[in-house]
């Protein structure tokens, strides 16, 4: 059946309604006395084809720039620091960014402290009020040239030198800068050199900082990330910088206890296994090359990951013995209280089918930014909702039902969700769209998900779930699909237990919800979900009328040769592709391309460095040569994050073509 102009207009309207003008709350930060809260309200604009962000305090905006963020209170609560960016660039050379201070408790004008050529973030105001530190990229001289035609060639010497969404980073490393809060002087680079640094956290006496960094020579092969002490008066000689940990794990997002004796952080001591439930760790500030075996893993009593897809954040100390941190739990993300010595299990402070994206606590008050499937993130003080920036959109959104279905082998159950289409009539049957998430170590769950809303608004039943290999569950669940030759936690490998679970999710919906039309089922997935889409097309294509494989991994061999994180896939699959290429080839869906007979839609971004566009090109070339039915769309100027943070115009266009395509294939 051909698509009508009316159908196309409907799908465009659906996408525009869910993208244009959509607002959400993020980055909440309480004043030191806990009485006021600064936060960011982000809004998408189709007219500007960009997102805007502005600083609010309590119930009103206080900044007027289009790209303001990182609100940070002075220790006495009299001032608010924030960053601003004056362009819409999101890639390399992010353009001039500025640091400002706004008076809050007294009259006065907002002052600009400094300007940086390539981004500015991670603000931290020293407890004595004298200094603000921040992160910014330090550019090589080549970036000052008037065009690339004048730039000297790059000599690339390390892995991970070019990253998705950032482009080249080795010649513009992220450093820690410090500047006087009174506006005198210029920024000082506390960590010059080739290495990357982030997440500065002050000691209470303002004598120095704890940061995360990869400053050892083998970081790009062993993949370790460490915690470092940096003196507050460090100069270009970097004297006094001390590595607190032993290059034996991934340790990031530090936070210093109020008494200055302990550091909390998020991390894992396992470098060779990707799918890990990251824990809250605690070490003494006096540490010097401390081994992981001597850490206190404070959150060990809860086998869930504290490195959350919804928003990684450093733990926040309530006092010297307890702290707050978020963890994923079977589709939800909740705020937990963790005892620093690990003597008791973490205790959930939030409940219900929600996702906590970020949080702050001060003087006995806790604020969160949280969302649900039918509401974008809003500000909550305790459990009281304090903003309404997403209420107008929420009035148009659909809810969903959570259900469980057993794994095919009967060993456990899978968390699943189903969303009924708009204008639902129980007596009718509807086409079904099965969604599979990326990662695979991520989770679907109870947070605002515009993909589901668009599909349901266009008349599809939306089905999704969290198969083995994902996060939000116990460690063994996430590690079940590691490669069969993995040295620490061998599993089935991609394309086995995970496929069984995905089909169980679909069968659970079809068997228990009579309004699902078994004869009109489509499937869509991106990244690892794109891998699953191509695998299902080749091995279970008879069950589907159409499959969309987006930003996919189709050939694990070429993926390991060309991805921005190439050389790291051994942590997922086991041996390196140099040592055992068959491990990669045998788990690649492209090997079965001749078996694909279901119509396929391929979507990929030109600047996707995580799953380079060659992944789609290989599949398209093979399908075209074999005379198969395939449509291929390429998005210029976008990267792996097109569906989440691409330009609003491109996100609408992407949604329209997906909905149009499935409307035809599942008619």
ChimeraX attribute file (.defattr): number of C-alpha atoms within 10 A of each C-alpha:
attribute: neighborCount
match mode: 1-to-1
recipient: residues
	/A:1	8
	/A:2	10
	/A:3	11
	/A:4	11
	/A:5	8
	/A:6	9
	/A:7	17
	/A:8	17
	/A:9	13
	/A:10	17
	/A:11	24
	/A:12	20
	/A:13	16
	/A:14	21
	/A:15	27
	/A:16	22
	/A:17	15
	/A:18	20
	/A:19	21
	/A:20	19
	/A:21	19
	/A:22	19
	/A:23	23
	/A:24	24
	/A:25	29
	/A:26	24
	/A:27	21
	/A:28	28
	/A:29	25
	/A:30	25
	/A:31	25
	/A:32	17
	/A:33	14
	/A:34	17
	/A:35	13
	/A:36	15
	/A:37	23
	/A:38	23
	/A:39	25
	/A:40	25
	/A:41	24
	/A:42	21
	/A:43	20
	/A:44	21
	/A:45	18
	/A:46	17
	/A:47	10
	/A:48	12
	/A:49	16
	/A:50	21
	/A:51	21
	/A:52	20
	/A:53	24
	/A:54	23
	/A:55	28
	/A:56	20
	/A:57	20
	/A:58	15
	/A:59	14
	/A:60	11
	/A:61	14
	/A:62	14
	/A:63	19
	/A:64	12
	/A:65	15
	/A:66	19
	/A:67	21
	/A:68	24
	/A:69	28
	/A:70	25
	/A:71	27
	/A:72	26
	/A:73	25
	/A:74	24
	/A:75	17
	/A:76	13
	/A:77	18
	/A:78	14
	/A:79	18
	/A:80	22
	/A:81	24
	/A:82	22
	/A:83	26
	/A:84	26
	/A:85	23
	/A:86	14
	/A:87	13
	/A:88	16
	/A:89	13
	/A:90	16
	/A:91	17
	/A:92	17
	/A:93	17
	/A:94	19
	/A:95	18
	/A:96	16
	/A:97	21
	/A:98	21
	/A:99	24
	/A:100	19
	/A:101	22
	/A:102	20
	/A:103	16
	/A:104	17
	/A:105	11
	/A:106	9
	/A:107	8
	/A:108	9
	/A:109	10
	/A:110	15
	/A:111	14
	/A:112	16
	/A:113	20
	/A:114	16
	/A:115	18
	/A:116	18
	/A:117	17
	/A:118	21
	/A:119	23
	/A:120	26
	/A:121	22
	/A:122	17
	/A:123	25
	/A:124	23
	/A:125	25
	/A:126	25
	/A:127	17
	/A:128	13
	/A:129	16
	/A:130	15
	/A:131	18
	/A:132	23
	/A:133	26
	/A:134	22
	/A:135	23
	/A:136	23
	/A:137	25
	/A:138	23
	/A:139	17
	/A:140	11
	/A:141	11
	/A:142	16
	/A:143	18
	/A:144	12
	/A:145	11
	/A:146	9
	/A:147	9
	/A:148	11
	/A:149	8
	/A:150	11
	/A:151	13
	/A:152	11
	/A:153	9
	/A:154	10
	/A:155	8
	/A:156	12
	/A:157	8
	/A:158	13
	/A:159	16
	/A:160	19
	/A:161	18
	/A:162	19
	/A:163	18
	/A:164	21
	/A:165	19
	/A:166	16
	/A:167	18
	/A:168	18
	/A:169	19
	/A:170	24
	/A:171	21
	/A:172	25
	/A:173	19
	/A:174	25
	/A:175	21
	/A:176	27
	/A:177	22
	/A:178	22
	/A:179	21
	/A:180	18
	/A:181	19
	/A:182	13
	/A:183	15
	/A:184	10
	/A:185	11
	/A:186	13
	/A:187	18
	/A:188	17
	/A:189	21
	/A:190	22
	/A:191	22
	/A:192	19
	/A:193	16
	/A:194	16
	/A:195	19
	/A:196	20
	/A:197	24
	/A:198	22
	/A:199	23
	/A:200	27
	/A:201	26
	/A:202	26
	/A:203	25
	/A:204	17
	/A:205	12
	/A:206	19
	/A:207	14
	/A:208	20
	/A:209	24
	/A:210	27
	/A:211	24
	/A:212	24
	/A:213	25
	/A:214	22
	/A:215	20
	/A:216	14
	/A:217	10
	/A:218	12
	/A:219	17
	/A:220	17
	/A:221	12
	/A:222	15
	/A:223	17
	/A:224	23
	/A:225	25
	/A:226	24
	/A:227	30
	/A:228	25
	/A:229	23
	/A:230	24
	/A:231	20
	/A:232	20
	/A:233	14
	/A:234	17
	/A:235	14
	/A:236	11
	/A:237	10
	/A:238	16
	/A:239	12
	/A:240	14
	/A:241	18
	/A:242	17
	/A:243	22
	/A:244	23
	/A:245	21
	/A:246	16
	/A:247	25
	/A:248	20
	/A:249	20
	/A:250	22
	/A:251	27
	/A:252	24
	/A:253	23
	/A:254	29
	/A:255	27
	/A:256	26
	/A:257	25
	/A:258	16
	/A:259	11
	/A:260	17
	/A:261	14
	/A:262	19
	/A:263	26
	/A:264	27
	/A:265	27
	/A:266	25
	/A:267	26
	/A:268	24
	/A:269	19
	/A:270	17
	/A:271	17
	/A:272	22
	/A:273	22
	/A:274	17
	/A:275	26
	/A:276	24
	/A:277	26
	/A:278	25
	/A:279	25
	/A:280	31
	/A:281	25
	/A:282	26
	/A:283	23
	/A:284	17
	/A:285	18
	/A:286	14
	/A:287	18
	/A:288	15
	/A:289	16
	/A:290	17
	/A:291	15
	/A:292	21
	/A:293	9
	/A:294	9
	/A:295	14
	/A:296	17
	/A:297	23
	/A:298	25
	/A:299	30
	/A:300	19
	/A:301	15
	/A:302	18
	/A:303	19
	/A:304	23
	/A:305	27
	/A:306	30
	/A:307	25
	/A:308	25
	/A:309	17
	/A:310	20
	/A:311	15
	/A:312	17
	/A:313	21
	/A:314	23
	/A:315	27
	/A:316	22
	/A:317	24
	/A:318	20
	/A:319	14
	/A:320	15
	/A:321	14
	/A:322	18
	/A:323	22
	/A:324	25
	/A:325	29
	/A:326	31
	/A:327	29
	/A:328	26
	/A:329	21
	/A:330	20
	/A:331	24
	/A:332	21
	/A:333	31
	/A:334	24
	/A:335	23
	/A:336	20
	/A:337	21
	/A:338	29
	/A:339	22
	/A:340	26
	/A:341	15
	/A:342	19
	/A:343	12
	/A:344	15
	/A:345	15
	/A:346	22
	/A:347	16
	/A:348	16
	/A:349	14
	/A:350	17
	/A:351	13
	/A:352	10
	/A:353	17
	/A:354	22
	/A:355	31
	/A:356	27
	/A:357	26
	/A:358	24
	/A:359	27
	/A:360	23
	/A:361	23
	/A:362	19
	/A:363	12
	/A:364	9
	/A:365	16
	/A:366	20
	/A:367	23
	/A:368	28
	/A:369	24
	/A:370	26
	/A:371	25
	/A:372	21
	/A:373	22
	/A:374	23
	/A:375	26
	/A:376	24
	/A:377	28
	/A:378	24
	/A:379	30
	/A:380	19
	/A:381	17
	/A:382	13
	/A:383	13
	/A:384	10
	/A:385	14
	/A:386	14
	/A:387	19
	/A:388	17
	/A:389	20
	/A:390	20
	/A:391	16
	/A:392	12
	/A:393	17
	/A:394	19
	/A:395	10
	/A:396	14
	/A:397	20
	/A:398	18
	/A:399	17
	/A:400	17
	/A:401	10
	/A:402	15
	/A:403	16
	/A:404	15
	/A:405	20
	/A:406	15
	/A:407	20
	/A:408	17
	/A:409	10
	/A:410	8
	/A:411	7
	/A:412	12
	/A:413	19
	/A:414	20
	/A:415	20
	/A:416	25
	/A:417	20
	/A:418	22
	/A:419	21
	/A:420	26
	/A:421	24
	/A:422	18
	/A:423	9
	/A:424	15
	/A:425	11
	/A:426	11
	/A:427	7
	/A:428	10
	/A:429	17
	/A:430	23
	/A:431	23
	/A:432	32
	/A:433	27
	/A:434	24
	/A:435	25
	/A:436	26
	/A:437	22
	/A:438	20
	/A:439	15
	/A:440	24
	/A:441	22
	/A:442	20
	/A:443	27
	/A:444	24
	/A:445	26
	/A:446	24
	/A:447	23
	/A:448	21
	/A:449	17
	/A:450	19
	/A:451	16
	/A:452	25
	/A:453	26
	/A:454	27
	/A:455	25
	/A:456	25
	/A:457	24
	/A:458	23
	/A:459	18
	/A:460	30
	/A:461	26
	/A:462	27
	/A:463	26
	/A:464	24
	/A:465	28
	/A:466	28
	/A:467	31
	/A:468	25
	/A:469	26
	/A:470	26
	/A:471	30
	/A:472	27
	/A:473	21
	/A:474	17
	/A:475	18
	/A:476	16
	/A:477	17
	/A:478	22
	/A:479	26
	/A:480	23
	/A:481	27
	/A:482	25
	/A:483	23
	/A:484	17
	/A:485	17
	/A:486	20
	/A:487	15
	/A:488	13
	/A:489	18
	/A:490	18
	/A:491	21
	/A:492	17
	/A:493	24
	/A:494	26
	/A:495	18
	/A:496	15
	/A:497	19
	/A:498	22
	/A:499	20
	/A:500	15
	/A:501	23
	/A:502	26
	/A:503	18
	/A:504	21
	/A:505	28
	/A:506	22
	/A:507	14
	/A:508	18
	/A:509	26
	/A:510	17
	/A:511	10
	/A:512	11
	/A:513	13
	/A:514	14
	/A:515	19
	/A:516	23
	/A:517	16
	/A:518	18
	/A:519	14
	/A:520	20
	/A:521	24
	/A:522	26
	/A:523	29
	/A:524	23
	/A:525	22
	/A:526	25
	/A:527	24
	/A:528	23
	/A:529	24
	/A:530	28
	/A:531	30
	/A:532	30
	/A:533	32
	/A:534	32
	/A:535	26
	/A:536	23
	/A:537	28
	/A:538	20
	/A:539	17
	/A:540	17
	/A:541	20
	/A:542	13
	/A:543	17
	/A:544	22
	/A:545	22
	/A:546	28
	/A:547	28
	/A:548	28
	/A:549	29
	/A:550	28
	/A:551	32
	/A:552	31
	/A:553	31
	/A:554	30
	/A:555	23
	/A:556	25
	/A:557	19
	/A:558	20
	/A:559	25
	/A:560	21
	/A:561	13
	/A:562	18
	/A:563	23
	/A:564	21
	/A:565	20
	/A:566	16
	/A:567	20
	/A:568	23
	/A:569	20
	/A:570	21
	/A:571	21
	/A:572	23
	/A:573	28
	/A:574	26
	/A:575	20
	/A:576	17
	/A:577	21
	/A:578	11
	/A:579	9
	/A:580	12
	/A:581	13
	/A:582	14
	/A:583	20
	/A:584	24
	/A:585	16
	/A:586	17
	/A:587	21
	/A:588	23
	/A:589	25
	/A:590	24
	/A:591	15
	/A:592	14
	/A:593	21
	/A:594	13
	/A:595	14
	/A:596	23
	/A:597	20
	/A:598	22
	/A:599	18
	/A:600	26
	/A:601	21
	/A:602	23
	/A:603	22
	/A:604	28
	/A:605	23
	/A:606	16
	/A:607	22
	/A:608	25
	/A:609	21
	/A:610	23
	/A:611	30
	/A:612	24
	/A:613	24
	/A:614	20
	/A:615	23
	/A:616	25
	/A:617	16
	/A:618	14
	/A:619	24
	/A:620	21
	/A:621	12
	/A:622	14
	/A:623	20
	/A:624	12
	/A:625	9
	/A:626	12
	/A:627	11
	/A:628	18
	/A:629	15
	/A:630	19
	/A:631	15
	/A:632	16
	/A:633	14
	/A:634	17
	/A:635	18
	/A:636	12
	/A:637	14
	/A:638	22
	/A:639	26
	/A:640	25
	/A:641	16
	/A:642	21
	/A:643	20
	/A:644	12
	/A:645	17
	/A:646	22
	/A:647	22
	/A:648	25
	/A:649	18
	/A:650	19
	/A:651	20
	/A:652	24
	/A:653	16
	/A:654	21
	/A:655	21
	/A:656	23
	/A:657	17
	/A:658	18
	/A:659	23
	/A:660	21
	/A:661	19
	/A:662	26
	/A:663	22
	/A:664	15
	/A:665	21
	/A:666	20
	/A:667	12
